[in-house]
Structures are given as C-alpha cells and as structure tokens.
Amino acid sequence: MSIQLECYNLAKTYETKRGPFSVFRNLNLKVRTGEFVSIIGHSGCGKSTVLSMVAGLNEISEGAIMLAGKEIDGPGPDRGVVFQSPCLLPWISALNNVLLGVDQVFSHATKAQRRQIALHYLSQVGLADAASKKPTELSQGMRQRVGIARAFALEPKMLLLDEPFGMLDALTRIELQDVLLKLWAQKQITAMLITHDVDEAIFVSDRIICMTDGPEAEIGEVVTVPFERPRDRKTVLADPRFRELRQHIIHFLNERSHMRRSLPEAAARTPSSAAA
C-alpha cells in the first residue's frame, strides 16, 4: 500500500522572551493510504500542533510534511478538518454550511449537483431531516455531525480530526464514533485523530502514535491495533487483547511518557517503528 502522509524530522519551536521553546522535535511518521492513525499523549505534547501543521494552519519550524508526494505549504481542500467545536456559521442552515466547501471544491458541477452532494453527506450522518435548520437549533452532537459531513463532502485525501468528540457526553461520543467509522469505511480516506481517550483510540485506529511529554516531546512508541475491520464494539471490548492494549497504553501515559531519550537515540528508533 502506498504512503499518503510523510513527516520528516518535524519540529515546532516558538520564540519566547526566555528564548526558544520546543514543543516537539524529531517527529518522523509515515501513514499509509487509507490508514486510520491516532495520536495520543498528555496535554502539552504537541498533538494538536502536529495536526494543525498537517492541515497547513501552523508554520513548520523544522522538517517537512508531504501529502500524496507533495510538500504542504498551506491549507487546502485536499485536507478535511473536524475540530472539537465544529465552527459553523450560525446565520445559515446546516445545508449551507456544508455547501460552503462543496461550492469551492466542486465549482465545475451544477448548483443542483453540489446541493445533492451536501444533502448526501448530511443524510450519511443522520441529518437528512435537519438540513434546513440553523446551528442554534441543533444540539452539540448534531452540530458535530454537520462538521463531519462538511469534511467528508470535500472528498479530501486526508481527514484530520482534532478531538472531535471531546465536548460530547459518553453516549453521543459513541454514536458519533460509529458514524465516523461508517463514513470512513465507505471512503477509505487516510485519517489522523487527536484524542485523550484511550478506548476511542483503540476502537477507531489501525495504529496509535504515543507521544512523550512536552516540552521537546517525541514519538515514544507506535502501537499496532490488532482488530480486523469492520469492528463490532461489543466484540472488541470483550476481547482480552483490548484490555491488554488498553493497559499497555495507560502504562505508557502514566510511566513511560515521562522518560527522556537522547536525540540521537530517538532519531535512530522512531522512523523505523513509525514507518511500519
């Protein structure tokens, strides 16, 4: 399978009054086409910063990011982004919020065709009957469904998800995980999820990127999730491997994420494990 996303020696440094502040360094990662990866780690390790750099919304301090063989130098419709808050325009309908991107990406299509694309994805996330409603008339979970529909409607090469379910209650989070995976399975879009939720990372991912603590965070370990797709939640949760994997990642976050490796050692170990 081909490689869709490549991060080479990626680093993020901010200039402060006390001097340079390194968020993370030496991040090397390859993501295969159609693969679903999650990045997990404590606050301050640079998870969301990595995603925003892939999205082209945050300047790269060192290294490079390649998407489908081309270096990223800014935002573009080849990346669909879903944030923790869906950032919908409150004065227009759910349909028109989705159409904002569709009209740009599919400008060659007719107005009726673009409308049909937007309606299709709203239907896919369960909002066929709410297309005419404004965001203020929708629950938080429904607004996030609009955000998911908007991202998929662009038919991007890469789906970027920055803690999209972090503000939702447990039941709604589970429902939207299933909605996300259903759409992802249909399109097989390469996906990157930022999350604090270990269970979520295991259930949705092919691989989990575990970050050490910041500042100067690094990739501490890359964990392969062994469950076949499509996944049934009850079956996965009942599998002894789920508990073992969960304990392994929690142990990393509680103990090993605090440990430091030397830069040469990290450079030697990280790319080989991340590129698997």
URCORVEN-V719942 format. One record per helix or strand. SS is the DSSP state (A for helix, B for strand). FROM is the first residue (numbers start at 0). TO is the last residue. If there is no record, write none. Layout:
BEGIN
ss=SS from=FROM to=TO
ss=SS from=FROM to=TO
END
This chain:
BEGIN
ss=B from=2 to=15
ss=B from=18 to=31
ss=B from=35 to=39
ss=A from=46 to=53
ss=B from=61 to=66
ss=B from=69 to=70
ss=B from=78 to=81
ss=B from=92 to=92
ss=A from=93 to=104
ss=A from=110 to=123
ss=A from=127 to=129
ss=B from=133 to=133
ss=A from=134 to=136
ss=A from=139 to=152
ss=B from=157 to=161
ss=A from=169 to=186
ss=B from=189 to=194
ss=A from=197 to=203
ss=B from=206 to=210
ss=B from=216 to=216
ss=B from=218 to=223
ss=A from=232 to=237
ss=A from=239 to=253
ss=A from=255 to=257
ss=A from=262 to=273
END
